[in-house]
């Protein structure tokens, strides 16, 4: 007979129909992406891939998982995030060798990075235009172009802080045009 710990039994019994539908949706998404729907992937996927587009670090997701009663090691969180990136479910925004954000919006777009707040905000792809791109070296082709524009607070202005939902149009009023 299969032994199910009381804590697992309680969690499974308390899931609502919505949770079951969400779990099924995550399972289908994982299978479609070529990933086996393991317990860790499903639980982290439910936390990460619901509630709209966002940018999250591995540490932030780890803390969210702990707060939600889904304890996983930080290594498991990193491994799962990197598997999601490899499967095309997430994008990794590398800011430097030490900082990476995982972006749930896999469509082509660019980013503002606000160093003061350690936050990333999307910029729609059509808001940045290039006159030309350099020719890649022989034997290579350009697979993607990703722009990260680093922002810092302008001490001479007292505007409200930017939010994740600040539109690129609003930001255009504050920043010079790109071309």
SEPASE-426070 format. One record per residue (C-alpha): residue number from 1; chain; x, y, z. Coordinates in steps of 0.001 Angstrom, whole numbers, always signed. Layout:
<nudrens>
<pos->NUM&unit->A&xx->X&yy->Y&zz->Z>
...
</nudrens>
This chain:
<nudrens>
<pos->1&unit->A&xx->+0&yy->+0&zz->+0>
<pos->2&unit->A&xx->+1207&yy->+3506&zz->-830>
<pos->3&unit->A&xx->+1994&yy->+5653&zz->+2231>
<pos->4&unit->A&xx->+1036&yy->+9312&zz->+1899>
<pos->5&unit->A&xx->+2304&yy->+11609&zz->+4666>
<pos->6&unit->A&xx->-410&yy->+13514&zz->+6565>
<pos->7&unit->A&xx->+947&yy->+16889&zz->+5416>
<pos->8&unit->A&xx->+715&yy->+15809&zz->+1766>
<pos->9&unit->A&xx->-2751&yy->+14307&zz->+2280>
<pos->10&unit->A&xx->-3984&yy->+17566&zz->+3874>
<pos->11&unit->A&xx->-2536&yy->+19681&zz->+1067>
<pos->12&unit->A&xx->-4036&yy->+17450&zz->-1618>
<pos->13&unit->A&xx->-7442&yy->+17357&zz->+95>
<pos->14&unit->A&xx->-7513&yy->+21135&zz->+502>
<pos->15&unit->A&xx->-6840&yy->+21882&zz->-3187>
<pos->16&unit->A&xx->-9840&yy->+23439&zz->-4868>
<pos->17&unit->A&xx->-11148&yy->+22732&zz->-8352>
<pos->18&unit->A&xx->-9250&yy->+25831&zz->-9515>
<pos->19&unit->A&xx->-6003&yy->+24358&zz->-8205>
<pos->20&unit->A&xx->-6716&yy->+21104&zz->-10048>
<pos->21&unit->A&xx->-7382&yy->+22985&zz->-13289>
<pos->22&unit->A&xx->-4210&yy->+25036&zz->-12817>
<pos->23&unit->A&xx->-2204&yy->+21884&zz->-12099>
<pos->24&unit->A&xx->-3576&yy->+20278&zz->-15280>
<pos->25&unit->A&xx->-2737&yy->+23398&zz->-17281>
<pos->26&unit->A&xx->+847&yy->+23429&zz->-15952>
<pos->27&unit->A&xx->+1193&yy->+19690&zz->-16682>
<pos->28&unit->A&xx->+28&yy->+20189&zz->-20283>
<pos->29&unit->A&xx->+2378&yy->+23145&zz->-20732>
<pos->30&unit->A&xx->+5335&yy->+21151&zz->-19375>
<pos->31&unit->A&xx->+4575&yy->+18131&zz->-21570>
<pos->32&unit->A&xx->+4144&yy->+20339&zz->-24652>
<pos->33&unit->A&xx->+7571&yy->+21852&zz->-23924>
<pos->34&unit->A&xx->+9163&yy->+18420&zz->-23618>
<pos->35&unit->A&xx->+9506&yy->+18461&zz->-19826>
<pos->36&unit->A&xx->+8243&yy->+15722&zz->-17564>
<pos->37&unit->A&xx->+5711&yy->+17198&zz->-15105>
<pos->38&unit->A&xx->+7500&yy->+16424&zz->-11841>
<pos->39&unit->A&xx->+6111&yy->+17595&zz->-8514>
<pos->40&unit->A&xx->+8793&yy->+20307&zz->-8241>
<pos->41&unit->A&xx->+8180&yy->+21627&zz->-11757>
<pos->42&unit->A&xx->+4423&yy->+21697&zz->-11241>
<pos->43&unit->A&xx->+4619&yy->+23446&zz->-7878>
<pos->44&unit->A&xx->+7163&yy->+26031&zz->-9027>
<pos->45&unit->A&xx->+5315&yy->+26440&zz->-12335>
<pos->46&unit->A&xx->+2091&yy->+27210&zz->-10462>
<pos->47&unit->A&xx->+3887&yy->+29926&zz->-8490>
<pos->48&unit->A&xx->+5805&yy->+31305&zz->-11430>
<pos->49&unit->A&xx->+3594&yy->+31043&zz->-14480>
<pos->50&unit->A&xx->+319&yy->+32356&zz->-13086>
<pos->51&unit->A&xx->-725&yy->+35922&zz->-12484>
<pos->52&unit->A&xx->+584&yy->+37611&zz->-15609>
<pos->53&unit->A&xx->+4041&yy->+38508&zz->-16859>
<pos->54&unit->A&xx->+6709&yy->+39219&zz->-14299>
<pos->55&unit->A&xx->+10428&yy->+39121&zz->-13638>
<pos->56&unit->A&xx->+11734&yy->+37082&zz->-10747>
<pos->57&unit->A&xx->+15102&yy->+36022&zz->-9401>
<pos->58&unit->A&xx->+15755&yy->+32500&zz->-8187>
<pos->59&unit->A&xx->+16008&yy->+33816&zz->-4623>
<pos->60&unit->A&xx->+12623&yy->+35548&zz->-4908>
<pos->61&unit->A&xx->+10953&yy->+32404&zz->-6255>
<pos->62&unit->A&xx->+12609&yy->+30317&zz->-3539>
<pos->63&unit->A&xx->+11204&yy->+32671&zz->-877>
<pos->64&unit->A&xx->+7747&yy->+32568&zz->-2506>
<pos->65&unit->A&xx->+7850&yy->+28772&zz->-2492>
<pos->66&unit->A&xx->+8791&yy->+28687&zz->+1188>
<pos->67&unit->A&xx->+6007&yy->+31153&zz->+2044>
<pos->68&unit->A&xx->+3512&yy->+29050&zz->+66>
<pos->69&unit->A&xx->+4470&yy->+25927&zz->+1995>
<pos->70&unit->A&xx->+6302&yy->+24416&zz->-974>
<pos->71&unit->A&xx->+9821&yy->+24021&zz->+396>
<pos->72&unit->A&xx->+12445&yy->+23295&zz->-2232>
<pos->73&unit->A&xx->+16159&yy->+23856&zz->-2041>
<pos->74&unit->A&xx->+17552&yy->+26899&zz->-3792>
<pos->75&unit->A&xx->+19442&yy->+24504&zz->-6090>
<pos->76&unit->A&xx->+16149&yy->+22886&zz->-7136>
<pos->77&unit->A&xx->+14688&yy->+26321&zz->-7883>
<pos->78&unit->A&xx->+17722&yy->+27278&zz->-10003>
<pos->79&unit->A&xx->+17645&yy->+23945&zz->-11853>
<pos->80&unit->A&xx->+13914&yy->+24248&zz->-12537>
<pos->81&unit->A&xx->+14218&yy->+27837&zz->-13766>
<pos->82&unit->A&xx->+17061&yy->+26870&zz->-16111>
<pos->83&unit->A&xx->+15042&yy->+23894&zz->-17400>
<pos->84&unit->A&xx->+12091&yy->+26226&zz->-18051>
<pos->85&unit->A&xx->+14417&yy->+28572&zz->-19986>
<pos->86&unit->A&xx->+15824&yy->+25695&zz->-22051>
<pos->87&unit->A&xx->+12259&yy->+24535&zz->-22824>
<pos->88&unit->A&xx->+11211&yy->+28037&zz->-23948>
<pos->89&unit->A&xx->+8805&yy->+28697&zz->-21070>
<pos->90&unit->A&xx->+10889&yy->+31552&zz->-19653>
<pos->91&unit->A&xx->+13527&yy->+34004&zz->-20781>
<pos->92&unit->A&xx->+16636&yy->+34680&zz->-18778>
<pos->93&unit->A&xx->+17664&yy->+38324&zz->-18524>
<pos->94&unit->A&xx->+21349&yy->+38309&zz->-17571>
<pos->95&unit->A&xx->+22404&yy->+41653&zz->-16207>
<pos->96&unit->A&xx->+25932&yy->+40618&zz->-15406>
<pos->97&unit->A&xx->+27636&yy->+37447&zz->-14271>
<pos->98&unit->A&xx->+26023&yy->+37613&zz->-10830>
<pos->99&unit->A&xx->+22435&yy->+38749&zz->-11485>
<pos->100&unit->A&xx->+19774&yy->+37095&zz->-13586>
<pos->101&unit->A&xx->+16043&yy->+37648&zz->-13783>
<pos->102&unit->A&xx->+13677&yy->+35066&zz->-15177>
<pos->103&unit->A&xx->+10993&yy->+36593&zz->-17374>
<pos->104&unit->A&xx->+7628&yy->+34898&zz->-17880>
<pos->105&unit->A&xx->+7037&yy->+36902&zz->-21070>
<pos->106&unit->A&xx->+8729&yy->+34823&zz->-23755>
<pos->107&unit->A&xx->+7714&yy->+37172&zz->-26604>
<pos->108&unit->A&xx->+10377&yy->+39375&zz->-28183>
<pos->109&unit->A&xx->+10877&yy->+42504&zz->-26089>
<pos->110&unit->A&xx->+13533&yy->+44513&zz->-24286>
<pos->111&unit->A&xx->+14051&yy->+45707&zz->-20721>
<pos->112&unit->A&xx->+14721&yy->+48613&zz->-18445>
<pos->113&unit->A&xx->+16807&yy->+47653&zz->-15419>
<pos->114&unit->A&xx->+16379&yy->+49902&zz->-12391>
<pos->115&unit->A&xx->+19553&yy->+49342&zz->-10416>
<pos->116&unit->A&xx->+18420&yy->+51328&zz->-7371>
<pos->117&unit->A&xx->+15492&yy->+48944&zz->-6901>
<pos->118&unit->A&xx->+17003&yy->+45829&zz->-8523>
<pos->119&unit->A&xx->+13954&yy->+45585&zz->-10815>
<pos->120&unit->A&xx->+13304&yy->+44870&zz->-14459>
<pos->121&unit->A&xx->+10503&yy->+46419&zz->-16557>
<pos->122&unit->A&xx->+9480&yy->+45309&zz->-20052>
<pos->123&unit->A&xx->+9880&yy->+47507&zz->-23123>
<pos->124&unit->A&xx->+7812&yy->+46387&zz->-26133>
<pos->125&unit->A&xx->+10003&yy->+45303&zz->-29058>
<pos->126&unit->A&xx->+8424&yy->+47891&zz->-31356>
<pos->127&unit->A&xx->+9543&yy->+50722&zz->-29047>
<pos->128&unit->A&xx->+13191&yy->+50203&zz->-30000>
<pos->129&unit->A&xx->+14404&yy->+50403&zz->-33579>
<pos->130&unit->A&xx->+17798&yy->+49781&zz->-35089>
<pos->131&unit->A&xx->+19111&yy->+51484&zz->-38167>
<pos->132&unit->A&xx->+21368&yy->+48506&zz->-38849>
<pos->133&unit->A&xx->+22902&yy->+45514&zz->-37110>
<pos->134&unit->A&xx->+26504&yy->+44463&zz->-37616>
<pos->135&unit->A&xx->+27278&yy->+41485&zz->-39805>
<pos->136&unit->A&xx->+28016&yy->+38449&zz->-37636>
<pos->137&unit->A&xx->+31359&yy->+36684&zz->-38062>
<pos->138&unit->A&xx->+31549&yy->+34002&zz->-40769>
<pos->139&unit->A&xx->+29698&yy->+30841&zz->-39773>
<pos->140&unit->A&xx->+27330&yy->+32628&zz->-37381>
<pos->141&unit->A&xx->+23887&yy->+34156&zz->-37621>
<pos->142&unit->A&xx->+22057&yy->+36533&zz->-35298>
<pos->143&unit->A&xx->+19527&yy->+34556&zz->-33265>
<pos->144&unit->A&xx->+18186&yy->+37368&zz->-31091>
<pos->145&unit->A&xx->+18742&yy->+40972&zz->-30137>
<pos->146&unit->A&xx->+17992&yy->+41908&zz->-26560>
<pos->147&unit->A&xx->+18460&yy->+45404&zz->-25191>
<pos->148&unit->A&xx->+18762&yy->+46192&zz->-21490>
<pos->149&unit->A&xx->+18673&yy->+49879&zz->-20666>
<pos->150&unit->A&xx->+19982&yy->+50636&zz->-17194>
<pos->151&unit->A&xx->+18191&yy->+53340&zz->-15252>
<pos->152&unit->A&xx->+19078&yy->+55219&zz->-12097>
<pos->153&unit->A&xx->+17085&yy->+57729&zz->-10120>
<pos->154&unit->A&xx->+17369&yy->+61317&zz->-11287>
<pos->155&unit->A&xx->+17876&yy->+63243&zz->-8053>
<pos->156&unit->A&xx->+16755&yy->+66453&zz->-9739>
<pos->157&unit->A&xx->+13258&yy->+65012&zz->-10346>
<pos->158&unit->A&xx->+10696&yy->+64054&zz->-7748>
<pos->159&unit->A&xx->+8481&yy->+61840&zz->-9909>
<pos->160&unit->A&xx->+6712&yy->+58865&zz->-8408>
<pos->161&unit->A&xx->+8601&yy->+55600&zz->-8517>
<pos->162&unit->A&xx->+8061&yy->+53436&zz->-11566>
<pos->163&unit->A&xx->+5924&yy->+50367&zz->-11170>
<pos->164&unit->A&xx->+6017&yy->+47084&zz->-13044>
<pos->165&unit->A&xx->+2929&yy->+48248&zz->-14935>
<pos->166&unit->A&xx->+4427&yy->+51564&zz->-16024>
<pos->167&unit->A&xx->+3926&yy->+51690&zz->-19747>
<pos->168&unit->A&xx->+6675&yy->+52242&zz->-22241>
<pos->169&unit->A&xx->+4694&yy->+55251&zz->-23504>
<pos->170&unit->A&xx->+4988&yy->+56853&zz->-20068>
<pos->171&unit->A&xx->+8671&yy->+56072&zz->-20005>
<pos->172&unit->A&xx->+9113&yy->+57658&zz->-23437>
<pos->173&unit->A&xx->+8057&yy->+60963&zz->-21915>
<pos->174&unit->A&xx->+10918&yy->+60644&zz->-19430>
<pos->175&unit->A&xx->+13608&yy->+59168&zz->-21656>
<pos->176&unit->A&xx->+15102&yy->+60223&zz->-24980>
<pos->177&unit->A&xx->+13826&yy->+58466&zz->-28099>
<pos->178&unit->A&xx->+15757&yy->+55440&zz->-29295>
<pos->179&unit->A&xx->+16681&yy->+54854&zz->-32894>
</nudrens>
